Amino acid sequence: MNLQTPRWAELSLVSVTMIWGCTFLIVHTAVHTAGPLAFVGTRFAIAATIAALLSRRHLRGLTSLEWRAGVMIGASIFAGYSLQTWGLQYITSSKSAFITAFYVPMVPLMQWLFQRQQPHVAALAGAAISFAGLACLAGPEGISGGFGYGEMLTALGALAISAEIILIGHFAQRVHIARVTVVQLAVASLLAFAAMPVAGESLPGYSPVFFLCALALGMASAAIQYVMNWAQRQVSATKATLIYAGEPVWAGVFGLLAGEHIPALAVLGAAMIIFASIVGEWRRP
C-alpha cells in the first residue's frame, strides 16, 4: 500500500478535519477553568513535548530554514488559536464559526496576491460555494449583528489561519516534517505564555478538568500538525482549505450523535460544503 499519494494525503486531511470537528466542546469546557492564553500555551506545550519525544533522533539536524519555517508557522498558529479563543468571550460560537470561515476564500486570494499562484476557476468556485455553505451552518444568529471587538479578534484569527495554511504549503517540500513540527508547536506555546502578562492573565491553579482537556488536545495537536505538514506536500493549499472547510460539518455530525437538534438550514450548508469539494476538484478534460 503506497501512502505517498495525493489521495492518501487528502484522506489524512479529512481525518484532521474530523478531529477538529469534535474539539470545540473540549475547548469550551477548558476556557471556563482558565484564560484562553493559558490553555493555548499549555495545550501546545504538551503537543511540543510529545512531538519532541517522538522525533528526538532527528532534532540534531535542525537547519536554519527549518527553524525559520517553524517560527513563522508557529507564530501563525499562536495568533489563529489565541485570537479565535479570545474572541469567543465576546461573541457567540456560531458567529465565531462564520467569521473564521473567511479563511476559505481568503487562502486562494492570498496565494494569488503574495505568491503569484493564480488559482483554477474551479477552486475559486468551490471556495465560494463552501463559504455560502458555512454561512448556512452559522444560521441567522451567526451572520447578524454589528462588527465589534469580538468580531475583529476573530477576523484577525481567520487571517492568521490563512497564513498558517499557506506557509505550511510553501515550506512543506523543503523541510524535515518532524523537526518543523516540534519547532512550530514550541513557538506557539512560548508565544502564548509570553502574551499572558500583556493580556492580564495568570497561570491557573491545578484543575483536573483543565489538565485533561489540555492533555487531550495536546496529543491531538501534535498529530494534527504533523499530518498537515506531511499531507500539504502533496495537496495544494487551496484544495486543503476546501477539505478543512468541512470542520463544522463534522461538528454537526458529532452533535447529532450526541442528541443535538440540527436545523434544516445547517443540513443544507453541510451539503453545499460537500458539493464545493467536488466542484473544486473538477477539471475540464
N, C-alpha and C positions, 0 to 999 in steps of 0.2 A: 504494500500500500504506500503510494507516494504522497506524503503530506506537503511536499513543496510545490503545490499547485494553487492557482488563484481560487479555485472552488473551495479547497480546504481552508484557505485564508478567510474567505468570505463567511464560511460556516463558523469559523472561530470568532469572527466579529459579531455574528448573530448571538453566539453564546455569551459574549461580553455584554451585549445589549440586554439579554435576558437577566443577567446578574444585576445590571443597573436598575432594571425594572422592579426588582424586589428589594432594593436597598433603601427606598425612601422612608419606609416605616421605621427602619433602624435609625436613620439619621434624625428623624422627627422625635424619636424617643430619647436619643442621646443628648440633643441640644436642650432638653428640659432639665438636664442634670449638670450642665456646664456650658460655657460660652462656645460659640462657633469656632473660633480660632484654636482654642484648647483642644477641641475634638478633632479638627483637621490636623493639627500638629501631632497629636497622639496617634491618630489613625495612620498617618504616613510614616511616623517613626517606627511603628510596628511593621509596616509594609517594607520599609527600607532594611530593617534588621533581618526580616525573613529572606528578602532578595539577596542581601549580602552573604548570609549563611549558605544559601544555595549556590551562589556564584563566587565563593571565596577563592577558588582556584584561578579565576580569570581576572581578578581585580588588579593584580600587579601590572598588567599590560595596559592600564588606562592611558589613553592618548589625549593630547590637548584638544583634538577635535571632539572626542567623546565627552571630555569634561565640559567643553563649551556647549555641546548639544544638550547634555544632561541639565546644565544650569538653565538654559533657555526654556527647555520643555518643563522642567521643574517649576520655574517661575510662573509659567502659564497655568500649570496645574494648580499651584497655590492660589493664584488670582481667581481662576474659574470656580474652584470649590469654595473658597472663602467668601467671595462676593455673593455667590448664589445662596450659601447658608446664612450669611448676614442679611441679605435681602428678605429671606423668608420670615424674619422677625417683624417685618412691616407690611407684607402683602400676603395674599392667600397662595396656597400651593398651586392652584390652577392657573392663577395669573403668572406665577413664577415659571411654571412649565411652558406657558405660551411665550413669554419673553425670552426664555432660554432657547426656545426653538428657533430663534433668529439665526443661530449658527448654521442651520440647514441651508438657507440661500446665501449666507454670508461666506461660507468656505469657497465655493466656486468663484464668487466675485472677488474675494481677496487674492485667490490664486491668479486670477486674470489681471488684477491691478499690480501686484507685487512680484509675481513670478513669470508674468507674460505667458501663462498657460491658458489659452482660450478653451473653455470647456465645450464639450459637444452639446449641441442644441437639445439632445435627448436628456442629458444630465441636468441642464437648466430647467427643462420641463418637469423632470422628476422632482427637482428641488422645490419648484413652485407648487406642484400638487401635494407634496409631502407637507409643506408649510401650511397649506389650506387644511389638510387633514389634522394637523396639530392644533389649528385654531378650533376645529370642531371638537377635538378632545378637551380643549380648555373650557369650551362652553361659553355662554354669555358672561358668566362671572369672571372668567379669565381675560376676556378682551374688553371688559367695560372699565370705566373709571379713568382718572387722570394719570399723569406721569409724574410721580413724586419721588421721594428719596429711595424707597424700596425698589421701585421700578428702575431707577437709574443704576443702582447697585447691581441688579440682576442683568440689565442690558450690558454693563461692562463685563460681567461674568460670562455672558454669551460670547462677547468679543474675545475673551481670553480662551474659551473653549475652542473657538475657531482657530486661534493661533496655535493651540496645542496640536490639533489635528494636522494642520499644515506643516508645522515643524517636525512632527514625527515622520510624515511622508517625505519631507525634504532630506532628513538625515538617515533614514532607515537603511539605505543601501550602502552607507559609508562607515557605519559604526558597528561595534560588537553589542548585540542586543542586551546581554546580561549586564555588562558594565554600565551602559547608559541607563538602564532601568534602575539600578542601585543609586546612581547619582541623582536622577530626576526625583525619585521618591525622597531621598535625604534632603535635597534642596527644598522641596515643597514643605517638608516637616519643619526645617530650620527657619524658613521664612515665616511660617505660621506662628511659631513660638516667639520669634523676634518681633512680630507685629502685635503681640498680646499687650505689652505695656502701652503702646501707642493707642490701642483701642480701649484701654482701661480694664482689660481682663486680667484675672489672676488664675493661677493653677488651681484646679478643683481638688477638693478633698477626695478621699477614697470612696468610690461608689461602685458596687458590683455591676450595676446596670451600665454605667459609663464604660467601665473596663471591658465588659463582654461585648458591647456594641463596637468599641474601638478595635478590639481583637478580631471580631468577625469581619469588619470592613477593612482592617489592615491586611488580613490574609487575602481578601477579595481584591484589594487594590494592587497587591504585589502581582497576582495572577493577571489581572486586567491589563496593567501597564506593560507587562512582558508580552502578552498576546497582541496588544495593539502595535507595539514596536516590531514584532515579527510579521504580523499579517499585513501591515501597511508597506512592507517591502514589495508585496505583490498586488495590492489593491490600492487604487488611486485615492487621494484624499476626498474627491467628490463622491466616488462610489461608497467609500467608507462612511461618509456623512449620511447618505441615504439609508445605510444599514443602521447607524446609530439613532436615526430618527424613529426607529421602532421602539425605543425605550418606553414611552408612555403606553404603547400597545401592550407590551409585556406587563407593565404595571397594572393595566386594566385586567389582564388575564389573571394575574395573581390575586387581584382584588376580587374578581368574580369567584375564584375558587375559595376565597375567604368569606364569601357570603355577601359581598357588597352589591348594590344595585348599579348597573351600568346603563345610562340613558341611551336612547336610540341615536342621538347625535354623536355620542362618543363611539358607538359601533360604526357609524358612517365614517368618522375620522380615521379609525383604525383601518377600515377597508381602503380608504384613499391612500394611506401611507404604504400599505402593501402594494397597491396598484402603482404608486410612484416608483417603487423599487423596480417593478417590471418595465415601466416606461424609461427609467434611467438606464436600463441595460440594452434598450432597443437600438439596433444599428441597421441602417438600410443596406441590403445586400448589394 
